[in-house]
Amino acid sequence: MTLERVINLLADHLEMDASEITEATTFEDLGVDSLDTVEIMMEMEDEFGIEIKPNEVGKSVKELVAYIDAKAE
């Protein structure tokens, strides 16, 4: 499931517990800065085999998951 994979990648990168991240969590909530964003998007590209444009992703985990699912189809 995409949501679980995204949450686990975010939790690993940000060194936090995956249970603290939900669909409604925003990147602002996570304290993600521009460097984190680039690194996370590169990890997501490798994980899902797609190209991600950070300006198209949205502001929440739910929007990121929807974006990945749409690109993967």
C-alpha positions in Angstrom: 0.0 0.0 0.0 1.4 3.4 -1.0 0.4 5.2 2.2 2.2 2.7 4.4 5.4 2.9 2.2 5.3 6.7 2.2 4.8 7.0 5.9 7.7 4.5 6.6 10.0 6.4 4.2 9.2 9.7 5.9 9.6 8.3 9.4 13.0 6.7 8.4 14.2 9.9 6.9 13.1 12.2 9.7 14.1 9.7 12.4 10.6 9.6 14.0 8.0 7.0 14.8 5.8 6.1 11.9 2.8 6.2 14.2 3.2 9.9 14.5 2.5 10.4 10.7 -1.0 10.1 9.3 -2.7 11.0 6.0 -3.6 14.4 7.4 0.0 15.2 8.4 1.4 18.1 6.5 5.1 18.6 5.6 5.0 21.7 7.7 3.8 19.6 10.7 6.9 17.4 10.1 9.2 20.4 10.0 10.5 19.5 6.6 12.9 22.0 5.1 13.9 22.5 1.5 16.9 20.1 1.8 14.7 17.4 3.4 12.2 17.9 0.6 14.8 17.2 -2.1 16.2 14.2 -0.3 12.8 12.8 0.5 11.5 13.2 -3.1 14.7 11.5 -4.4 14.0 8.6 -2.0 10.4 8.4 -3.1 11.4 8.4 -6.8 13.7 5.5 -6.1 11.1 3.6 -4.1 8.3 4.0 -6.6 10.2 4.3 -9.9 8.6 7.6 -10.9 9.7 11.2 -11.4 8.3 13.5 -8.8 8.0 17.3 -9.2 8.0 18.7 -5.7 5.9 21.7 -6.7 3.1 19.3 -7.8 3.0 17.1 -4.7 0.8 19.2 -2.4 1.2 19.9 1.2 0.1 16.7 3.0 0.9 13.0 3.1 -2.5 12.3 1.6 -1.8 14.6 -1.4 1.7 13.0 -1.9 0.1 9.5 -1.8 -2.5 10.5 -4.4 0.2 12.1 -6.6 2.3 8.9 -6.5 -0.7 6.7 -7.2 -1.6 8.8 -10.2 1.9 8.8 -11.6 2.3 5.1 -11.1 -0.8 4.2 -13.2 
